[in-house]
Amino acid sequence: MSRFHTLDHEQQVASLQRLAFDALRQWDGDYVRLDLIKYRENAVFCATRSDGQRSALRVHRDGYHSEEALRSELQWMEALAADGIHVPRIIRTRDGEHLAQVHSEELGESRYIDMLGWLGGASIGSAEHGLEVDADITGLFFDAGAVAARIHLSSARWEQPNAFSRHAWDEEGLIGQRPFWGPYWQLDLLDDRQRELLQATRQAARADLRRYGRSLENFGMIHADLVPENLLLEDARLHLIDFDDAGFGWHMFELATALYFCLDDPRFTEIQAALLSGYHSVKPLTPDDRATLPLFLALRGLTYLGWIHTRRDSRTAEELAPMLIERACRLAQDYLDQRG
């Protein structure tokens, strides 16, 4: 284990900030401030130049993505931007690279760092507090659905580079022996009844995923984290941020993710209808697509339990665990009941 994991939260932030300051030398500009914006897994800083221009500097967590996978994420973002989708602009290093690798003598390890153009606006909500916006919710989620559909259509048209590499939210990544976010059935916070329910869901989901199938019409590159926290609203325009979990997956998994942290909102029925309508207005949904929504909501719930299991030492996992366990079990039961 590296020295980094022996530090407390404040010490980790301080060490990552020093590392980020060192990295700024690889980009053009005279940077005078570096303020923490978010530290959940990656650390995101606001880097401010002497001329007032701001950018977002991401220090990537160690061991999650390879250099090739990180570069692929940024290449995909560039392709989406070129197709008119509102995502952060990639600011390349002085040498024209997508990202930099910086070694910390203090920590005895290296981190990958990239820089993105600053976006205005504010997130429409969070995992902890749900939706936090006064705007027209149905209009907002109609637009979010339309954005998701445009991303999926754009990705189907895009010719990926030969070295393109991202993880997959496919059958193996969701319910295989080694799910991408971890074996949720091993979470020690689960009781025997909950564990049995999740295993039954896993078995049923395997059959339903194979029945649904994979094609260019329902599977491809997805953002995979289309939660309210990653939707920025600025002057009635939605911007999409945080592509860290982007990979290959079912399009309906994307929509399930967008709905997941809205489930307890009293407007959920309207939110769901608006999201699906917005998507359908750009990329038509078939009856089979719509019928899989309970399945993918249940699978999304399972992935969050895997996330808790593999990140038990994080503040966020500790705070969200009770809610995520209750919700995952509720969705799993709803899915099995609907299945008959």
Secondary structure, 3 states (H helix, E strand, C coil): CCHHHHCCHHHHHHHHHHHHHHHHHHCCCCEEEEEEEEECCCEEEEEEECCCCEEEEEECCCCCCCHHHHHHHHHHHHHHHHCCCCCCCEECCCCCCCCEEEEECCCCEEEEEEEEECCCCEECEECCCEECCCCCHHHHHHHHHHHHHHHHHHHHHCCCCCCCCCCEECHHHHHCCCCCCCCHHHCCCCCHHHHHHHHHHHHHHHHHHHHHCCCCCCEEEECCCCCHHHEEEECCEEEECCCCCCEEEEHHHHHHHHHHCCCCCCCHHHHHHHHHHHHHHHCCCCHHHHHCHHHHHHHHHHHHHHHHHHCCCCHHHHHHHHHHHHHHHHHHHHHHHHHC
